[in-house]
Amino acid sequence: FILLDIMCIELTFFLAYMIRHGAVVPLLGAPYTQMCVVLVLIDFCVVFFGESYKGILQRGYWREFRAVLQHVTTGGLFTFAYMFLLQTSSMFSRSVFIMTWLGGIAVCYGARIGLKAFVRKKLMDKIRLRVVIAVTTKRLAKETLESVRRYVYRDYRIIGFVIMDEDMTGKYIDDVPVVSDKEEA
């Protein structure tokens, strides 16, 4: 995800420069070439000091949008501070800065959603999942199954239950069979 965000920010910076300056060969100006490197370093700082990727696979669309907005905006503020402190802000186009920020939000969000869908699909691929038999009580069996299904990032699935407090062998909890009771286990 770090590399994906860096590529997205660099791409939007490149496109913003192309739109604003209409250059066929982009980033010929020394300040813009230097800014390409600075953007990578700033993104690493944002990742290091923030929690941009904490729980990324569990986040829904809205929470992911907020995380991307915060990540890209923080990077933009660091970039602005960098330009201000080095007194180089007059060398850069405001429109490039704003297009990079807005484009970065849109492109990073779309790319993260796409990568998360890909990663989830790979994790949920039945061939790659480890299978387990859950040992639990009748009261907690359904809750256990729902918990495993709710967290799609898990790399296992329940294929059977051993119910410890009641003989339910041969019955099903949702679509998962009870394979044994306490004595048989």
Secondary structure, 3 states (H helix, E strand, C coil): CHHHHHHHHHHHHHHHHHHHHCCCCCCCCHHHHHHHHHHHHHHHHHHHHCCCCCCCCCCCHHHHHHHHHHHHHHHHHHHHHHHHHCCCHHHCCHHHHHHHHHHHHHHHHHHHHHHHHHHHHHHHCCCCCEEEEEEECHHHHHHHHHHHHHCCCCCEEEEEEEECCCCCCCCEECCEEEEEECCCC
